[in-house]
Amino acid sequence: MKTDYTLPISRETVQNYLPHRDPMLFIDSVTALSEDQITVISDVKADANYFKGHFPDMPIMPGVLMVETAAQAGALLVSLTRGLEDGKFIAFSSVDNAKFKRPVYPGDQLRVEVSIEKIRLPFYRFSGKLYVKDTLVCSLQFAAAQMDFPNA
């Protein structure tokens, strides 16, 4: 496992490992990391643009953005623990069994726990759970593949 960082890992350091940037980078910090597991924090910003149109009288975080947050955590886990060759990235490829248990509101803080379940390069299979405080709000399995950046 690579160790050129210390916990917690900041958003700025996360940007060294993921290609995502605002407004699509949802990971604010990494609080736990092992070879096959990661825990990240995502602050659900009250002024996020999607709240203006996603049930404006009762804004809730879209489920697809919860899935994206878990997918970013999985890609970050691979990048931090296994590294990627130059010109490569981890691309989300499927989601299964996504269950949304409770709504996520502006100002909530998500704790996202993702584990690698299987590796068959270039593919990775993950499971994830998202919590607000100690309440499970979403669970899912998903897959991703190592890919080449275009023109790399």
Secondary structure as UniProt FT lines:
FT   STRAND          9..10
FT   HELIX           11..14
FT   TURN            15..17
FT   TURN            22..23
FT   STRAND          29..33
FT   STRAND          37..43
FT   TURN            46..47
FT   HELIX           49..52
FT   TURN            56..57
FT   HELIX           63..82
FT   TURN            86..87
FT   STRAND          88..100
FT   TURN            106..107
FT   STRAND          109..120
FT   TURN            121..122
FT   STRAND          123..132
FT   TURN            133..134
FT   STRAND          135..148
FT   TURN            150..151
//
